[in-house]
Amino acid sequence: MPRGPLTVLVTGTSSPTGIGAATVHRLAADGHTVYATMRDPSAGVDLTAGTGPGRVEVRALDLLKPEGMAPLIAEIVEKEGRLDTLVNNAGYGVIGGVEQVQIETARRSFETNVWGTMALVQEALPPMRRQGGGHVLVVSSCFVAGLPVIGMGYYLAAKAALEAILYSLAAEAAPHGIKVTSFQPGPVMTELERVWPDREPPGGDPRPSLSDELYGWVANAGPAPQQPAEVADALAALVAADDPPPAAQSGDASRAYAAALRDPSRRGELAALLDQLDPVAR
């Protein structure tokens, strides 16, 4: 049976059309108390309007400023008595080819998506252990479960690194009653903050139309894109689940992409992906 009501911390909620905001509204509608974070609350959407029967509290949090994490966790535990679930949704996307993206830009993506996320997870784990359980949930991508596509190598590499860490954490935290889930939605039509590199490689740009090819594939040949509200429904079900799995997808498209892994050599997967991308490239 689903649990509830819960105290949930959700990061990355500033975009009115993003997964984070949609998830906050859905969780509040389910009766949960939700702490929604964003780097600058004054510049984000008003998440407290029209919510209920649960409650939404908006707080400032920047994953690149870890000094703000412990005070926030302490405030939640003091006011609510516990922190049941941490939904790590904040993300920093880099679109561009492996040769086109500057390494410093890719490094910033890892700083947010991996190290910033895990710093917050480390702060949330002690109170979860003390209360006898909890749920750490990280929003990843269906393209991590499958074969990464063009133009997203560095972004998906960060998400894949994060998932590898989380699977270790799932085994380490299980004796304390803490569940860990990598949530693999997608593709999703959102306004995730993305960096579009304009680097000209020393040997010339090998594929100037790469970003257009990527979005053309997503729109026409790849898995059908989902709306944030659909993803939020799946995410809310995971939050409420008694026994959430280590990995979960957001719908039929993302499940089909994850289930496509059948060949350990991945030769067949790569051939199929290139067959899909070729008409788009032409």
N, C-alpha and C positions, 0 to 999 in steps of 0.2 A: 504493500500500500504506500502511496506517496506520503512524504513527510510534510510537516508544516505547523504553524508559520515559522519561518527561518530568518536569521540575520545574515544578509548577503552583502559582500563588498564587490562592486563591479567597476573595473577600470575602463578608461577609454570611452566616455559617454558623451562627448561634446557635440558630435555630429547629429543633427536632427534626423538624418536618413541612414544612420549607421546601425550596426548590430547592437552596440552598447546601449544606445538610447531605447531601441525597441525592446531589448531584454529588460531594462529597468522598468519600463511601463508594464510589460507582461508579468514580471515578478510582483510588482506592487498590486496589479489586478488580482493576482493569486493570493494576496494577503500577507506577503512577506515584507519585512523591513529591509530596505535597500539603501546602502551607502554608495552613491554614484560619484565617481571621481573623474576629474578632468584637469588639465594643466591650468586653465584659466576659466573659472566658473562664470566670470562676468562676460565672457565672449561666447559661452555655449548656450544651448537651448535650455529653457526652463523645464526641467524634468519633474518639478513638483506639481505642476498644473494638471488638474484633471486626473490625478492618480488616486488609487484606493481599491479596496479597503485597506491595503497595506500603506506603508509610509516610505517616503523617499527623502533622504538627507544627501545634499550635495556638498562635496568637499574638494579642495584643491589637492592634486597629487601629480608630480612629475616623476616618471620612472628613472630619469637621469639625475634626480636629486634624492638619493636614498635617505638623507637625514630627515625627510618628512614622513617616512613610512612607519617607524616605530611609534611616534606620537599618535598617528591616525589609528593604528591597530589598538593602542592602549585606550583611546577615546571610545572606540566602538565597544570594546569589552567592558569598559567601566559603565557606559550608558545602557548597553543592551544585555550585559551579563555573559555574552558569548559571541563568537564569530563562527557561524556554521559553515559558510561557503565563501570561497574566494574565486571570483570569475575574472581571470586575467584576459581582458579583451583588447587592451591598448596595443596598438601596433604601428610600425613605421615601415612603409613599403618602398621598395626600390624597383622601378621598372627600367629595364635596359639589358642589353646583352652582356655576357661575361667579359668581353673585351671592351665594351663601351662604358661600363661603370667604373669610376675611380675607386680604388681600394679604400680610400678614406671614407667615401660615401657608403660603401658596403660595411665598413667597420662601424659606422654610426647606427646602421640598421641592427647589427648584432648587439650593440650597447643597449638599445631599447628593447628589442624583441627577446633577447636571451638574458643578458646580465641584469637589466632593470627589472624584468619580470621575476627572475629568480631571487633577487634581493628582497622583493616584496613577499614572495613565497616563504623565504627564510624567516621573515618577521611574523608571518601568520602561523607557522607551524607550532611554536611553543604554546600559545594559548589553546590551540586545537588539541594538543597532547594533554594539557592540563584538564580540559573539559571532557576528555575521553573520546574524541572523534571530531571529524570535520570532512570537508570536501574541497580539494584544490582542483580547479578546472581551468584549462588554458585553451583559448581559441587558436587553432592552428589552421590548416587548409587541407581540402581534399587532395590537392596536388602534392602534398607530402606523402599521403597514403599511396598515391599512384606515382607515375613517372613525371618529374618536373617538366614544365613546358618552356618554350622560348620566352626570353625577356624577363624571367622571374627567378633566375638561378640563385642570386644572392639573397633575395627575400625568402625563398623557400629553404635555402640552406640554413638560415637562422631559425626558421620554424622546425626544421628537421633536427637541428641540434637541441632545441628546446624539448622536443618530444623524446629524444634519447635520454636526456636528463630526467624527464618526468617518469619514464618507465622504471628507471632505477629508484626514484623516489617512491613510486607505487609499492615496490617491494620493501623498501626501508621503513615506510610509514604505516604499512598495513598492521603491524602488531599494536599500534596505538589507536586503531580504529579510524585512521584517516584514509579516505579514498582519493584517488588521483585519476583524472580523466583528460585525455587529449581530444578536443572536439574538432572535427575535421569538416567544416561546412564548405559549401561552394559549388561552383563559383557564385559569388554574391555581388549584386550591384549596389555598392556603397561608395561613400566618399572617404575611404581610408586614406589618411595622409600619405601621399606618394611623392617620391622624388623622381623626376624625369631627367636623367643625366644628359648633358649636351657635349660630352667629351668626344673629341676627335682623336681616335687612336693614332699612334705614330705612323702606322702603315695605311692610314685611311679608314673611314668608316665602312666595315664589311657589309653592313645591312641597315641602311638608313631608315627603311620602312618597318623595322622590326616591331615597334610598339603598335603600329597599325595592323600588322599581321596577327599579333597576339590578340588584340581585341576583336579582330575579324573572326578569328578561330573561336573565341569564346562565344560570340554572337551567333555563329552559323554552323560550326562543326563540333564544338566541344560540348560538355555537359550543359544542359539548360540552366541559365542563371536563376538564382532564387532571389526573392525579395527579403529584406532584413526581417520583416515580421514573421515570415515562415521560419527563418533560422532561429529567431527568438523563441518561437513555440517549442522547437526541439531542444533548445538550450534550457528553457524553463522546466521541461520534463526531466532533463538530467539533474537539475538542481534539486528537484523534488523526489528523485528516485531513492528508494531504500538501498539499492546495491548498484550504483552506477558502474559501467564498464571502464576499463583502462583507455579504450578508444571508442569514439562514437561519431557517426556522420549525421548530417542535418536533413537528409532526404534521399529520394531515390537516385538522383543524379550523383551525389557524392558517394553513396553506397556502391553504385555501379562502378564508379571510378576506382574506389578502393578494392573492390572485388575483382578488378581486371588483372590483378597480379597473379599470374599463373606460371610464368616461365622464370626460373631462378636466374637464367642468364640475361633476362630482359631484352633479348634480341627481338622477339616478337612484338613486345610493347613499343620499342623504339621504331620498328618498321611501321606499325600501325599509326603511331603518332605522326611520323613523317608523311605518311599517306594522307592523313587528315590535313596537315599543315600545307602540303604542296599546292592544292588548288587555291588556298588563301593567298599564298606567296605569289602565285602567278597573277 
